[in-house]
Amino acid sequence: MKKTKDDSIVWANKRMNGILSRPNCLMRWKELIYQHHIYKLCTGNSFIRAAMPDVFSTAEKWRYCDNYWVLPSDKTIVEPVYGNIPLFGIAQTEDIIRSYRLEYGWNGSLEIPPYQIWHDRDGSAEFYSGAMFLKSKSRLASQNKPMSNLIAVYEARNVIYVKRGGLGFIVSKKTDATGSIALTDDEKEQLLKQNFEKYGVRKGQVPYGISDADIDFVRTNLSIAELQPFEETLADAINIAGAYGIPAVLVPRKDQSTFSNQATAEKSVYCSTVIPMAKQFCKDFTAFLGLEGGGYYLDCDFSDVDCLQEGLKESEDVKTNINKRCREQFSCGLITLNDWRAQIGESMIENPLFDKLKFDMSDEELDKVNRVFNTKSGDEKDGRENQKPSVQDKGK
């Protein structure tokens, strides 16, 4: 939580500290964030409810509401207002949405007023009436074929491991003038007894067997290597990852191979996908809580992510170069101190001194600036040229 005025972090706000540690009686803040994004990325929609009395409506929910829940998006329906609604016209939320209906758990159906719900979509809203009204389709809808392929592969894997049946048959190779001769019941029983008692990999067993009967083995099943059900799963996984902005080099592989550009790809995912998504969540949730009315906003910090450390160093180098350039421009009278602050991303200071070019400053103002910079030169006017000496010369 930060102040809008100067972007400083607010540590001692008791109400927001409570929300950011335990938003409801059953979960921590981390769990709420996890649920929100899982529902949004998997189903295309996430609904966060501020649980408040129905008669108590306020924009600044953070001051009066202590309970925030992520609703099951597949069980939540947006109910339109009865009759003709001013869709695509001049309207407020309550002119279009009558309520949000939750069909879940022991309550059967729960009607929730619109002001208590923040509906976060992952795509465009559907405007046709029905269960999908104002809801978005999931990204996985475009990945129907790769998902179907993966499901089929894992079903085949289960069949191989669980329902593979016997490995094969032991058959007799004995023959006479009339043809093949089958094994007798005694020979079969003796073979099975020797197989379970003497042959194997356990202690006291040998990995091969010796039989008096003329026999052969006929396989009846296929091995996993022969079926090859997993060859195309990487391609399917790459397609699904691409829908979420994850490059192919970051998709796990069975050989655990890595690429020379993997670190660059990971950094790119944070910068182009993860961080913008987190920033947008903070911005939208700030508006839902009404924090802006109190002069606050929510922000996120990724300074502990290893792959971004090099980027932070580059950012600091850039800021140093910008400061050096702005200092030269200010000294030449080209920009003001507020112009300087704007270029390094700092807020404007409401002080007449910060809106003046250097040549428009008085001697006293120049003296203040030079004391801060400590960059006086011999040909630089510092405001002391007309200062009288402390001891007057009483000589001739």
C-alpha positions as MATLAB code, in Angstrom:
seq = 'MKKTKDDSIVWANKRMNGILSRPNCLMRWKELIYQHHIYKLCTGNSFIRAAMPDVFSTAEKWRYCDNYWVLPSDKTIVEPVYGNIPLFGIAQTEDIIRSYRLEYGWNGSLEIPPYQIWHDRDGSAEFYSGAMFLKSKSRLASQNKPMSNLIAVYEARNVIYVKRGGLGFIVSKKTDATGSIALTDDEKEQLLKQNFEKYGVRKGQVPYGISDADIDFVRTNLSIAELQPFEETLADAINIAGAYGIPAVLVPRKDQSTFSNQATAEKSVYCSTVIPMAKQFCKDFTAFLGLEGGGYYLDCDFSDVDCLQEGLKESEDVKTNINKRCREQFSCGLITLNDWRAQIGESMIENPLFDKLKFDMSDEELDKVNRVFNTKSGDEKDGRENQKPSVQDKGK';
ca = [
       0.000    0.000    0.000;
       1.426    3.359   -1.081;
       0.479    7.016   -0.875;
      -0.702    8.560   -4.127;
       0.990   11.843   -3.286;
       4.602   10.710   -3.095;
       4.533    6.907   -3.738;
       5.841    6.195   -0.247;
       4.979    2.843    1.349;
       2.395    2.888    4.131;
       3.275    0.349    6.823;
       1.030    1.305    9.727;
      -2.484    1.265    8.260;
      -4.263   -1.210   10.528;
      -7.295   -1.781    8.302;
      -5.346   -2.524    5.112;
      -2.780   -4.565    7.003;
      -5.652   -6.779    8.136;
      -6.979   -7.191    4.586;
      -3.534   -7.869    3.121;
      -2.803  -10.526    5.740;
      -6.170  -12.292    6.129;
      -8.952  -11.129    3.771;
     -11.434  -13.577    5.294;
     -11.651  -16.072    8.130;
     -10.499  -19.077    6.057;
      -7.587  -17.926    3.919;
      -4.534  -15.729    3.706;
      -3.977  -12.977    1.163;
      -1.712  -15.263   -0.889;
      -4.511  -17.825   -1.209;
      -6.995  -15.177   -2.374;
      -4.550  -13.978   -5.043;
      -3.938  -17.569   -6.155;
      -7.654  -18.377   -6.415;
      -8.367  -15.171   -8.309;
      -5.797  -15.791  -11.028;
      -6.487  -19.519  -11.313;
     -10.182  -18.851  -11.979;
      -9.361  -15.994  -14.347;
      -6.766  -17.898  -16.400;
      -8.602  -21.245  -16.470;
     -12.244  -20.170  -16.823;
     -11.801  -16.636  -18.199;
     -13.581  -15.004  -15.240;
     -12.976  -14.248  -11.588;
     -15.437  -12.759   -9.110;
     -14.234  -11.151   -5.860;
     -16.928  -10.292   -3.352;
     -16.771   -7.698   -0.599;
     -19.150   -9.276    1.932;
     -21.151   -6.377    3.387;
     -24.735   -5.760    4.558;
     -27.005   -5.223    1.542;
     -28.236   -1.899    2.878;
     -24.712   -0.564    3.402;
     -23.341    0.676    0.085;
     -20.124    2.698   -0.025;
     -17.330    3.315   -2.503;
     -14.610    3.096    0.165;
     -15.034   -0.588    0.985;
     -11.600   -0.830    2.591;
     -12.763    1.340    5.494;
     -15.858   -0.721    6.370;
     -15.493   -4.237    4.928;
     -13.275   -6.962    6.450;
     -14.326  -10.005    4.394;
     -13.333  -10.586    0.773;
     -14.000  -13.859   -1.075;
     -13.213  -15.281   -4.505;
     -16.417  -16.863   -5.802;
     -16.368  -20.071   -7.897;
     -16.628  -18.548  -11.367;
     -18.254  -21.612  -12.930;
     -21.061  -21.363  -10.356;
     -21.594  -17.601  -10.648;
     -24.112  -16.136  -13.097;
     -24.597  -12.478  -14.017;
     -28.315  -11.689  -13.874;
     -29.448   -8.825  -16.153;
     -32.124   -6.331  -15.184;
     -35.630   -7.456  -16.151;
     -36.994   -5.998  -19.382;
     -35.081   -3.895  -21.851;
     -31.656   -2.863  -20.620;
     -29.691    0.139  -21.943;
     -26.882   -2.017  -23.295;
     -24.406    0.032  -25.385;
     -26.164    3.167  -24.139;
     -25.946    5.657  -21.311;
     -26.155    3.483  -18.211;
     -24.741    2.660  -14.823;
     -23.876   -0.867  -13.646;
     -27.164   -1.224  -11.742;
     -29.072   -0.336  -14.936;
     -27.704   -3.470  -16.635;
     -26.895   -5.950  -13.850;
     -29.647   -6.852  -11.411;
     -27.483   -9.160   -9.287;
     -24.851  -11.882   -9.286;
     -26.293  -15.319   -8.517;
     -24.076  -17.897   -6.821;
     -25.300  -21.478   -7.091;
     -22.967  -23.274   -4.740;
     -22.887  -25.181   -1.475;
     -25.696  -25.642    1.016;
     -27.288  -22.266    0.355;
     -28.567  -23.401   -3.037;
     -28.690  -19.935   -4.568;
     -27.345  -16.646   -3.241;
     -28.234  -13.255   -4.730;
     -25.426  -10.706   -4.406;
     -25.870   -6.992   -5.269;
     -23.589   -5.631   -8.030;
     -21.705   -3.146   -5.840;
     -20.260   -6.019   -3.790;
     -18.689   -7.786   -6.806;
     -15.575   -7.116   -8.833;
     -15.807   -9.132  -12.060;
     -12.360   -9.536  -13.629;
     -12.472  -10.917  -17.183;
      -9.602  -12.428  -19.162;
     -11.131  -11.561  -22.526;
     -14.135   -9.898  -24.147;
     -17.541  -10.070  -22.556;
     -20.440  -12.035  -24.055;
     -23.556   -9.861  -24.454;
     -26.081  -12.584  -25.263;
     -28.461  -13.443  -22.448;
     -27.879  -16.723  -20.664;
     -25.329  -18.294  -18.352;
     -22.436  -16.549  -20.179;
     -23.926  -13.039  -20.047;
     -21.079  -10.529  -19.516;
     -18.644  -13.429  -18.961;
     -15.542  -14.197  -21.010;
     -14.423  -17.431  -22.622;
     -11.318  -19.111  -21.288;
      -8.044  -19.027  -23.202;
      -8.160  -22.809  -23.082;
     -11.170  -22.736  -25.430;
      -8.772  -22.050  -28.310;
      -6.634  -24.989  -27.189;
      -9.348  -27.634  -27.454;
      -7.381  -29.950  -29.772;
      -4.069  -29.885  -27.822;
      -6.002  -30.429  -24.579;
      -7.885  -33.373  -26.122;
      -4.589  -34.862  -27.321;
      -3.054  -34.619  -23.848;
      -6.098  -36.215  -22.233;
      -5.940  -39.092  -24.729;
      -2.223  -39.579  -24.060;
      -2.681  -39.805  -20.301;
      -5.630  -42.154  -20.709;
      -3.417  -44.392  -22.869;
      -0.698  -44.199  -20.242;
      -3.133  -45.304  -17.574;
      -4.263  -48.242  -19.711;
      -0.664  -49.336  -20.254;
       0.247  -49.220  -16.565;
      -2.994  -50.344  -14.965;
      -4.830  -52.482  -17.509;
      -2.013  -53.922  -19.561;
      -2.902  -57.590  -18.778;
      -0.457  -60.479  -19.130;
       2.863  -60.109  -20.890;
       2.318  -63.144  -23.084;
       1.895  -66.925  -23.246;
       4.238  -69.866  -22.707;
       3.496  -72.365  -25.490;
       4.758  -75.834  -26.238;
       7.119  -76.497  -29.114;
       6.840  -80.291  -28.814;
       5.652  -82.097  -31.900;
       4.994  -85.642  -33.108;
       3.818  -87.211  -36.335;
       0.369  -85.689  -35.912;
       1.586  -82.144  -35.167;
       2.044  -79.977  -32.054;
       1.669  -81.427  -28.584;
       0.247  -79.269  -25.799;
       1.807  -79.075  -22.339;
       0.260  -81.351  -19.802;
      -1.288  -79.951  -16.621;
       1.638  -81.279  -14.587;
       4.148  -79.547  -16.874;
       2.245  -76.260  -16.632;
       2.099  -76.458  -12.847;
       5.803  -77.285  -12.636;
       6.707  -74.324  -14.888;
       4.655  -71.890  -12.812;
       6.094  -73.236   -9.559;
       9.668  -72.840  -10.783;
       8.876  -69.382  -12.172;
       7.602  -67.991   -8.857;
      10.040  -69.805   -6.545;
      13.411  -69.824   -8.314;
      13.420  -67.171  -11.010;
      13.431  -63.410  -10.376;
      15.538  -60.571   -8.976;
      14.963  -61.111   -5.245;
      17.453  -62.690   -2.833;
      18.005  -66.392   -3.523;
      16.561  -66.169   -7.049;
      18.263  -66.255  -10.441;
      17.291  -64.068  -13.400;
      17.060  -66.976  -15.819;
      15.321  -70.319  -15.835;
      15.951  -73.852  -17.092;
      13.104  -75.984  -18.332;
      12.931  -79.652  -19.330;
      10.010  -78.939  -21.605;
      10.421  -77.685  -25.161;
       8.663  -74.312  -24.850;
       8.519  -70.859  -26.427;
       7.215  -67.437  -25.295;
       4.765  -65.370  -27.320;
       4.268  -61.685  -26.360;
       0.733  -60.355  -26.437;
       1.231  -56.718  -25.324;
       3.134  -53.669  -26.566;
       5.667  -51.727  -24.522;
       5.367  -47.988  -23.838;
       8.339  -47.393  -26.149;
       6.557  -49.202  -28.984;
       3.268  -47.384  -28.478;
       5.044  -43.968  -28.282;
       2.074  -42.088  -26.782;
       4.170  -39.121  -25.561;
       5.977  -37.955  -28.692;
       3.533  -35.159  -29.518;
       2.834  -33.979  -25.968;
       5.642  -31.399  -26.154;
       4.057  -29.787  -29.202;
       0.668  -29.715  -27.450;
       2.225  -28.228  -24.301;
       3.960  -25.535  -26.379;
       0.634  -24.565  -27.984;
      -1.103  -24.294  -24.606;
       1.811  -22.342  -23.083;
       1.742  -19.952  -26.027;
      -1.852  -19.037  -25.204;
      -0.579  -17.717  -21.852;
       2.442  -15.886  -23.230;
       4.987  -18.544  -22.215;
       7.700  -19.160  -24.880;
       8.580  -22.655  -26.035;
      12.015  -22.647  -24.383;
      10.391  -22.535  -20.922;
       8.136  -25.574  -21.452;
       9.538  -28.539  -19.407;
      11.026  -31.360  -21.420;
      11.599  -35.000  -20.559;
      15.351  -34.671  -21.209;
      15.549  -31.560  -18.948;
      17.410  -29.742  -21.714;
      17.959  -26.005  -21.343;
      18.654  -23.302  -23.881;
      21.190  -20.506  -23.945;
      18.407  -17.922  -24.132;
      16.333  -19.427  -21.306;
      17.241  -16.702  -18.796;
      16.338  -14.014  -21.345;
      13.032  -15.754  -22.052;
      12.223  -15.979  -18.342;
      12.936  -12.282  -17.887;
      10.783  -11.515  -20.929;
       7.844  -13.458  -19.440;
       8.040  -11.432  -16.234;
       8.320   -8.115  -18.060;
       5.680   -8.752  -20.735;
       3.190  -11.052  -18.956;
       3.546  -11.516  -15.192;
       4.331   -7.972  -14.051;
       1.720   -6.244  -16.281;
      -0.897   -8.734  -15.028;
       0.054   -8.076  -11.401;
       0.086   -4.299  -11.953;
      -3.358   -4.432  -13.569;
      -4.698   -6.490  -10.656;
      -3.398   -3.913   -8.170;
      -4.918   -1.064  -10.175;
      -8.350   -2.701  -10.502;
      -8.459   -3.932   -6.905;
      -7.469   -0.427   -5.731;
     -10.519    0.947   -7.559;
     -12.768   -1.807   -6.145;
     -11.664   -1.080   -2.568;
     -12.019    2.676   -3.069;
      -8.469    3.336   -1.879;
      -8.028    6.290   -4.226;
     -10.513    8.303   -2.166;
      -8.181    7.995    0.807;
      -5.086    8.909   -1.216;
      -3.691    5.361   -1.406;
      -3.117    2.643   -3.985;
      -1.857   -0.955   -4.095;
       1.397   -1.872   -5.804;
       3.513   -5.016   -6.249;
       7.234   -5.642   -5.804;
       9.350   -8.064   -7.870;
      12.757   -7.075   -6.512;
      13.364  -10.595   -5.152;
      13.074  -12.284   -8.585;
      16.549  -13.456   -9.606;
      16.161  -13.090  -13.362;
      15.167   -9.421  -12.949;
      18.231   -8.382  -10.956;
      20.253   -7.705  -14.091;
      17.364   -5.606  -15.371;
      17.337   -3.600  -12.123;
      21.038   -2.877  -12.532;
      20.434   -1.701  -16.091;
      17.554    0.455  -14.853;
      19.766    2.083  -12.212;
      22.429    2.776  -14.852;
      19.808    4.402  -17.053;
      18.541    6.544  -14.164;
      22.124    7.626  -13.377;
      22.645    8.688  -16.989;
      19.330   10.576  -16.992;
      20.304   12.394  -13.786;
      23.663   13.341  -15.277;
      22.016   14.711  -18.422;
      19.339   16.590  -16.458;
      21.979   18.156  -14.233;
      23.797   19.525  -17.273;
      20.536   20.764  -18.800;
      19.532   22.481  -15.556;
      22.947   24.114  -15.257;
      22.551   25.472  -18.804;
      19.115   26.874  -17.973;
      17.204   24.498  -20.288;
      14.942   22.754  -17.732;
      13.513   23.385  -14.273;
      13.903   21.193  -11.191;
      10.374   19.874  -11.692;
      11.236   19.008  -15.300;
      14.183   17.090  -13.913;
      12.022   15.223  -11.420;
       9.506   14.326  -14.138;
      12.218   12.710  -16.277;
      13.285   10.399  -13.438;
       9.686    9.477  -12.560;
       9.350   11.579   -9.416;
       6.292   13.656   -8.510;
       6.156   17.445   -8.926;
       6.924   19.648   -5.926;
       4.627   22.619   -5.393;
       7.318   25.207   -4.761;
       7.965   28.275   -6.990;
      11.704   27.518   -6.865;
      11.181   24.149   -8.602;
       9.327   25.778  -11.534;
      12.047   28.326  -12.392;
      14.869   28.072  -14.879;
      18.281   28.713  -13.372;
      18.629   32.140  -14.997;
      15.281   33.232  -13.522;
      16.357   32.483   -9.935;
      17.387   35.156   -7.464;
      20.798   35.161   -5.823;
      19.326   33.666   -2.661;
      17.636   30.874   -4.636;
      20.859   30.156   -6.534;
      22.703   29.968   -3.250;
      20.243   27.315   -2.000;
      20.608   25.277   -5.178;
      24.396   25.515   -5.198;
      24.613   24.461   -1.565;
      22.659   21.316   -2.461;
      24.674   20.567   -5.596;
      27.988   21.813   -4.180;
      29.131   22.545   -7.748;
      30.202   26.184   -7.674;
      32.767   27.179  -10.261;
      34.850   30.289  -10.591;
      32.685   31.776  -13.321;
      29.396   30.746  -11.721;
      27.427   33.387   -9.953;
      26.500   32.224   -6.457;
      24.725   35.249   -5.017;
      27.559   36.394   -2.742;
      29.163   38.975   -5.064;
      27.477   41.902   -3.325;
      27.878   40.592    0.220;
      29.576   43.077    2.597;
      32.597   41.915    4.587;
      31.984   41.200    8.257;
      34.836   43.559    9.264;
      35.044   46.957    7.604;
      38.425   48.226    6.406;
      39.120   51.420    8.385;
      42.429   52.145    6.682;
      43.142   54.933    4.276;
];
